[in-house]
Amino acid sequence: MRRTLAAVACLAALLGLSPGNAGAADKLPVTYNFLIGAIADAYPFNASPPGANIWTCKPTEEHPRPVVLVHGTGGNKNTNWRTYAPLLKNHGYCVYALTYGVLPSAPPVLDQAGGFTSMKGSAQKLADFVRKVLRSTGARKVDLVGHSEGTIMPAWYVKFLGGAQHVRNYISLAPLWHGTKNADGLAALGAVFGFDEDQVPFCTACAQYAAGSRFMRQVREGGPALPGIRYTNIMTKYDELVQPWYSGRAKGMRNFAVQDFCELDLSEHFEIASDPIGAAIVLNTLDPQRKAPIPCLPVLPFTGPLTDPGL
């Protein structure tokens, strides 16, 4: 069945059948297709995604906290958040997204891709960005929604840079609280050539993903969950980059796999950032008084659902 659905996904991508939710006339279009959203729709790449970084936005009584979106490695504020920025804006949130971790010497095109530099430095950039959001909106706290690296880098911010007092919800898509085996080889190779993990060239953050890295040990020491913050982890059993996929589970946090709700969901590491089940969990976490139904429909790797989930 999985092979059949994957074939349908390829055909859908070629024919341009991936759904978008235009909604009412005053609503922003929402795509649940990560691949199309990141590659075809996100131009110019350094722009803000639809609905995000509107600095005149003021939170409402129903949604008093702005939402800050934190992208993954190789992404940026635009390519990573073509689903969540317009979706959250349509639901009445003030939404903000930053790009962080761009290599200083990156050539054109690559200078639009973030998440490569040390996560400690990126956490400081997040701290500065959250401070700007709070000043602009007048809010006291934000809610964080991160994907991949954006699930673990903010832990340095909340644990070591004073961010805990400014964060209420910490929501993670494809988290790696226990690191990923895929990074072990890079960390070991860096050590062979005498590189400290904070100085591994090209992708310093990648070496820091290793379960035994100094960064991961410091984040996990005493437990990664801090009092006063509500943590929610949303994983997929088909994650090809976070290995094992359940590295995203952690004590003191709510832990979900999208397949627990629907076995037809074949989202992998990238599509989880556009997955409709994940999106419903995020909406319900941010606003538990107005529960959105969790859809169950076929979701294909990279290309998403073939029908509108109605969120």
N, C-alpha and C positions, 0 to 999 in steps of 0.2 A: 504493500500500500504506500509506504514511504517513497519508493522508487517512482510509482505512478504519479504521486502528488508533485514530486520534484520535476517530472517531465512536464506536467501541466504548468508548473511555475515558470519554466523556461519559455513555454509557448505564450503564456500570459504576458511575460515581459516583452517578448518580441512583438506581440500584437498590440501592446499598450493597453491591456485590459485591467491593469491594477486599479482598484477603486479609489476614488477620492470623495470626501464628504463635503459637498458644497454647502449643504444646510440651507438655512434661511438666507435671505438677501444680505442681512447685516452680519452674517457669520463668515469667518475666514475658512477657506478650504482646508481640509485636513487629509493628508495622505497617510495610509498605514503601510506604505511600501518603502522600506528603508533604502533600498538600492536606488530606486528612481528619485526619491527625495534627496539623497545625498549627492548623486552624480548629475542628474538632469535638471533638477529644480533649483539647486542651491547655487545659483550664479547671480551676481558675483559672490565668490566664496567668502569674502571678508565682510559681507553684509550681515545684518541681523536677521534671524528667521522671522517669518510673519508673526506679528503679535508680541514680539519681544523687544525689550529695551526702549519702551515708550516712557521717557523720563518724566512726563507729566502725569503718569498714572498714579492714582491714589487708592489704596486698599479700601474695601467696603466693610461694613459690619459683618456681612456673611463670610467674607474672605479677608480677614484682617492682616494676613501675612503675605508678603510677596514671595514668589517662588523663584529660586535661582537654579538654573540648569547648568550642570557641570559635565562637559563632554569627555569622551574617551581618547585613547592614544590614536593619533593620526587624524582625529576629527577636529572640528572647530565649532564655534557657536552656531553656525548656519547649517553645516552639513549634518550634524548630529541630531538636530532638534526640529526637523521639518514636521514631525508629528506633534510633539508635546507643546511647542510654543503656541501654535494656533489653537490647539485643543484646549489648553488651559486658559488662554485669552477668551475663547468662546464661552468658557464657564465662569468668567467674571474675575479672573485673577490678574494681578499685575505680575508680569513675567519678565525675567531678566536672564541673559546668557552671556558668558564671557568666553574668550579664547585665551588659553594659557599654554605655557611650555613650548613655544615656538623656538626652534634652534636659531641662535643669533646669526649664524653664517649661512642659513638656508637659502638656496637659490630660488628664483621665481617659481611659483606654483607650490613648491614645498614650504615656502614661507607662509602659506595659508594653513598648514597642518600643525596642530599643537599636540601637547602631551608627551613630548620627548625629553625635556630637561628634568632635572631632579624634582621629585615630588615635594620636597621641602620648600624649594623656591616657589613652586606653583601654589603651594598652600598659602604662602604670603601674598601672592597675587589674588587668590580667592578672598583672603581676609580684607584686602584693600577694596575689592569689588563689593563685597557684602557691606562694608562700611559706607560706600557710596550709595548703594541701594537703600540702606536704612535712612541715610540723610535725605535722600530724594523723596522717599515715601512717607517718612515720619513714623514708620513701623518700629517696633521694639525687637522683633525677631523675624527670621525668614524660615522658609521650608526649603530644603535642598533636595533636588532630584538629580542623581548622577548615573552615568552609564560607564561600565568598565573601569578605567582608571579613575573616572569621576566618582566611583563608589569608595575608593580607598584613600586617594589623595586628601579629600576633605577631613579624614580622620586626624591627620596631622594638624589641620587648622583647629578643629574643635578640642583636641587633646592638649596641644602645646602652644597654640597662638591665641588662646582666649576665646575661641569661637563658640564654646559650649553655651555661653550666656546669650548668644545671638541666634541659636538654632532650635527650632521646636521639632519638626519632622526631618528625618534623615532617611531618604528613600533611595534604594540602590537597585539598578537594573544590571544584571550579570555581575554581581559583586564577587570580590576575591579576598575575603577576610583572612583566609589562610594561605594566600598566595596561589600561584599556579605552577605546576610542574613544567609548563612550557618555558618558563623563565629560568629554570635551574641551569640549563646549558650555557646561557648567555652570562649568567653571574659567574659560573665556573671559568668560562673562557676569559672574562675580564680579569679574574684573579690570576690566571696563568700569565697574562701580560702585565701584571703589576698594577692594574687599575683598581682603585678603591671603588666601591659600589656607587658612591656619589659622583664619580668621574668617568664612568663607562661612556665612551664616545657614541655619538649619534642618538642612542636611546638610553639615557641614564635611568629613566623611570622603569624601563623594561627589566633591567637587572634588579631593581628594587622590588619587583613583583615576586621574586623567588621566596618560597616559604621561609627559608632560613636567613633571609637578608636582615641586616641591622634595622632597616626601616620597618619591616614587617614585625620583627620582634618587639620593637619599641611601641608600635601601635597596639599590639596584642597584650603587652605586659599589663597585668591586672584586669584584663578583659577590655575589648574595644568599645563596649557600650558604656556611655557616661550617663549619670543620673540627670533627669530633666529633659532628655532627648528621646523621642519615640523613633525607633529604628524599624524599617521595613525592608526586607530583602526579597527581590523578585528574580527568580532564576529560570533557566531552561535546561532540561536534561540533555539537549542536543548542543550544548555549548562546546565549541571546538577550540576556544582559546583559554577559557578558565577550566583547568583540569586538576582534579576532578571537578565536575560541575557543582558539586555540593560544597566546594570550598567557600561558597557564598553564604553558608549557614553559620550562625553565630549565636551564642547564648545571650539572653537578655534582649533578643530581637524577634520580631515576627518574621517567619521564613516561609516563602511560598515558591513552588515550582508551577509554571503555567500549565504543565501537563496534569497537575493534580486536579485542575478544573476542566480540562478538555484534552483528550488524547489525540485529537485531530490537529493540535497545535504543534507544528514542526519548527517553530522559531529557533534560530541558532544565536550566536553571540551578537550579530549585528541587528537582525530583525527584532530582537527583544526590545530594542529602543523604539520600535514602532508597533509592537504587538498589542492587539486590542484587549487581551486579557490583562496584560500588565497595565495598560492605560486605565482600565476600569478599577484595578486595585489601587492605582495611584489616586484617581479621583475620589474613591471611597476613603482612602487614608487621609487625604487633605480635608475632606468634608464628610465625616461619618454620619451627619444628620440627613444627607441627601444621597442615599445609596444608588449608584448606577448598577444596573444588572450586569453580571459578568457573562459575556457572550461565549458560546461554544460554536466555532465554525472552523473549517480547514484554514490553517495559516501555513504558508509555504516558506521554506528557507529563503532569506534575502528579499523576496518579493511580496510577502504578506498575504492577506486574505483576498479572495476574489469577489467578495461581497462586502458591502458597507456594514460595519458592526453597529452603527447607530449610536455612537457615543457623542 
